[in-house]
C-alpha cells in the first residue's frame, strides 16, 4: 500500500510527457488497488491545479481522482490525534505531512513522495516511482 502525496499527483497531472513514469505508476496503484489518497491531498492538488491551469481543469482533475478507484482516506478523529502527536514531536514537519504519515502508520503503508521531510519519522517509509 502507498499513501499518495500531492507532490506525486502534481508530477502526474502537470507532466507533459505521454506515458510518463508517474502515469504508469498511478495506473499500477489503481489496478492493484494499493493506492491510498488522503482527502487533504485532494484539496492540495485541486488548489494547485486551479492556480496553474484554472478552476475548470481543477474540477476535472478532482473528478478523475474521486472516480479513479484509489482508496480515499478521510481525516478521522484518530488520524487527527496521531497527526497532532507527530507534529508535537516533529515541529518542522508541515501538518499536511503529519496527516499523511499518520495515515501511512495506521495502514502500515509507505508514502509515495520525494519529500525528505518524511525521512524524519523513523517508522515511516518513503518511496518514489
C-alpha positions as CSV (number, residue, x, y, z in Angstrom):
1,X,0.0,0.0,0.0
2,X,1.2,3.5,-0.8
3,X,-0.2,6.8,0.6
4,X,-0.1,9.3,-2.3
5,X,1.4,12.7,-1.6
6,X,0.4,15.8,-3.6
7,X,3.9,16.0,-5.0
8,X,3.4,12.8,-6.9
9,X,0.0,13.9,-8.2
10,X,1.4,17.2,-9.4
11,X,4.1,15.3,-11.2
12,X,1.4,13.2,-12.8
13,X,-1.1,16.0,-13.7
14,X,1.4,18.6,-14.8
15,X,3.7,16.4,-16.7
16,X,3.6,16.9,-20.5
17,X,5.2,13.5,-21.1
18,X,2.8,10.9,-22.5
19,X,3.2,7.6,-20.8
20,X,5.4,9.1,-18.1
21,X,6.7,7.1,-15.2
22,X,4.2,8.8,-12.9
23,X,1.4,7.8,-15.2
24,X,2.5,4.2,-15.3
25,X,2.9,4.0,-11.5
26,X,-0.5,5.6,-10.8
27,X,-2.1,3.1,-13.2
28,X,-0.5,0.2,-11.3
29,X,-1.7,1.6,-8.0
30,X,-5.2,1.8,-9.3
31,X,-5.2,-1.7,-11.0
32,X,-3.7,-3.4,-7.9
33,X,-5.9,-1.3,-5.5
34,X,-2.9,-0.3,-3.5
35,X,-3.1,3.5,-3.7
36,X,-4.4,5.4,-0.7
37,X,-5.5,9.0,-1.5
38,X,-5.9,11.3,1.6
39,X,-8.6,13.9,1.3
40,X,-6.0,16.6,2.2
41,X,-4.0,15.6,-0.9
42,X,-7.2,16.0,-3.0
43,X,-7.6,19.5,-1.6
44,X,-3.9,20.5,-2.1
45,X,-4.0,19.1,-5.7
46,X,-7.2,20.9,-6.6
47,X,-5.8,24.2,-5.3
48,X,-2.5,23.8,-7.1
49,X,-4.1,22.8,-10.5
50,X,-6.6,25.7,-10.1
51,X,-3.7,28.2,-9.6
52,X,-1.7,26.9,-12.5
53,X,-4.4,25.8,-15.0
54,X,-7.7,27.3,-13.9
55,X,-10.8,26.2,-12.0
56,X,-12.3,24.1,-14.8
57,X,-9.3,21.9,-15.1
58,X,-9.1,21.6,-11.3
59,X,-12.7,20.4,-11.2
60,X,-11.9,17.8,-13.9
61,X,-8.8,16.6,-12.0
62,X,-10.9,16.3,-8.9
63,X,-13.4,14.1,-10.6
64,X,-10.7,11.9,-12.1
65,X,-9.2,11.4,-8.7
66,X,-12.5,10.6,-7.0
67,X,-13.6,8.2,-9.8
68,X,-10.1,6.6,-10.2
69,X,-10.6,3.7,-7.9
70,X,-8.0,4.9,-5.4
71,X,-8.9,4.3,-1.7
72,X,-9.9,7.6,-0.3
73,X,-8.6,8.2,3.2
74,X,-10.7,10.7,5.2
75,X,-9.3,12.8,8.1
76,X,-10.8,10.9,11.0
77,X,-10.6,11.8,14.7
78,X,-8.0,9.1,15.3
79,X,-5.8,10.3,12.3
80,X,-6.1,13.9,13.5
81,X,-4.9,12.9,17.0
82,X,-2.0,10.9,15.6
83,X,-1.1,13.8,13.2
84,X,-1.1,16.2,16.2
85,X,1.2,14.0,18.2
86,X,3.5,13.6,15.2
87,X,3.6,17.4,14.8
88,X,4.4,17.8,18.5
89,X,7.5,15.6,18.1
90,X,8.5,16.8,14.6
91,X,7.9,20.6,14.8
92,X,9.5,21.3,11.4
93,X,7.2,18.8,9.6
94,X,4.2,20.5,7.9
95,X,0.8,19.5,9.3
96,X,-0.3,18.0,6.0
97,X,2.8,15.7,6.0
98,X,1.9,14.7,9.6
99,X,-1.6,13.7,8.4
100,X,-0.1,11.6,5.6
101,X,2.3,10.0,8.0
102,X,-0.5,9.2,10.4
103,X,-2.5,7.6,7.6
104,X,0.6,5.6,6.5
105,X,1.2,4.5,10.0
106,X,-2.4,3.4,10.6
107,X,-2.4,1.4,7.3
108,X,1.2,0.1,7.5
109,X,1.8,1.8,4.2
110,X,4.7,3.6,2.5
111,X,4.4,7.3,1.5
112,X,4.7,7.9,-2.2
113,X,6.7,11.2,-2.2
114,X,10.1,12.7,-3.0
115,X,9.7,14.9,0.1
116,X,12.6,14.3,2.5
117,X,10.5,15.6,5.4
118,X,9.1,12.1,5.8
119,X,12.5,10.7,6.5
120,X,12.5,12.4,9.9
121,X,9.9,9.9,11.1
122,X,11.6,6.6,12.0
123,X,8.8,4.2,11.5
124,X,7.6,5.6,8.2
125,X,9.0,4.5,4.8
126,X,9.0,6.7,1.8
127,X,9.1,5.6,-1.8
128,X,9.2,7.3,-5.2
129,X,8.4,5.9,-8.6
